[in-house]
Amino acid sequence: MQTQYILELIGTGFFAISGALAANDKAQPDWFGAGFIGFITAIGGGSLRDILLGSYPLVWIHDINFVFAIILGVIMASVFFKTLIKLRKAFFFFDTIGIAMFTIVGTEKAMSMGVNPIIAAIMGMFSAVMGGVIRDVLTNEIPVIFKKEIYATACLFGAILYLCLEYLGCERNLNFLVSALLIIIIRIVAVKKNLSIPKFIKERN
């Protein structure tokens, strides 16, 4: 559990970096503006999940270390801005790890609240992607889940696999690793191969 906690803090920091960089790309804000977008990106998904589940206090309110992780992430985004911009591919990889981890953590928490497994999978997906959705809306970008990229769908598949393996009695740590790895593989392969799910409505001739 201690390892998972550390990974949650690291993931929170990376999402804060993502938000601060996105804010700078759009408007070059002051420290408060960049920090606000970083904060919303990092806690948005988990907070929405906890509100929907009726789980209080929210994680970042209950544990101040998550706020410290966000502050550190925003500072790192400023100090290492030029390096991070050059490492877009590496940053994509860390973001992918982040959504994979938060999907499983969110699914686990939802299951611990006694909800239906289908709802738990949706809550896991929300935990991973909704912070990014809020970030994109605030920076006037089309949220990635509305684009061709396979993003939220990968999280949903990972959450479903986690629930199936848990039902079959798979050891928790192994289940966590395998399910998160599935999300990472789907995301990376989809981007490299330019894969996407079918459009809702096809273009007219």
C-alpha positions, 0 to 999 in steps of 0.5 A: 500500500505504501508503494501505491501511495507514493505512486499516487503522489508522483502521478499527481505531481506529473498531472500538475506539470501537465496542467502548468505546461498547458496553461503556459502554451495558451496564455503564458499566465502568472504563477497563480494562473499556472498553479491553478490550472496545474491544481485542477488538472491534478485533483479534478478527476479524483475529486469528481469521483469522490463527489459522485461516490459521496466519499468525504473528505476529498483525498487532497483535503484529507492528505496535505501531501497531495497539495505539496505534490501539486506545488512541487509539480508546478515549480518543476514545470517552471524550472525545467520548462525548456527541458520538458518541452524538448521531452514531449515523447517522454512526457507523453509516456509519463502521462500514460503511466499516470492515467493507467495508475489512476484508473486502477486506483479509482476503480479500487476505491469505487469497489471499496464503496460497494458500488456495482462493478460497472460503475466502478469501472466508470469511476476509474476512468473518470479518475484518470481523464476528467482532470485533463478534460477540465484542463483542456476546457479551461485552456480553450482546447478540445478535450482529448477524449473528443479527439481521434486518440484512444484515451478514455477507452484504454482506461475503461478496458484496463478497469474492466480487466482489473475487475475480471481478474479480481473476480477470478482471484488474481493477487492484488499487486499482480492484478494492478500491474497487469491491468495498468500495463494493458492501458499503457500498451493500448495507449502507446500502440494507438498513438504509434499506429494512429488507431481510433474508434469509429466515428459516431456519425460518418462524414457525408459524401 
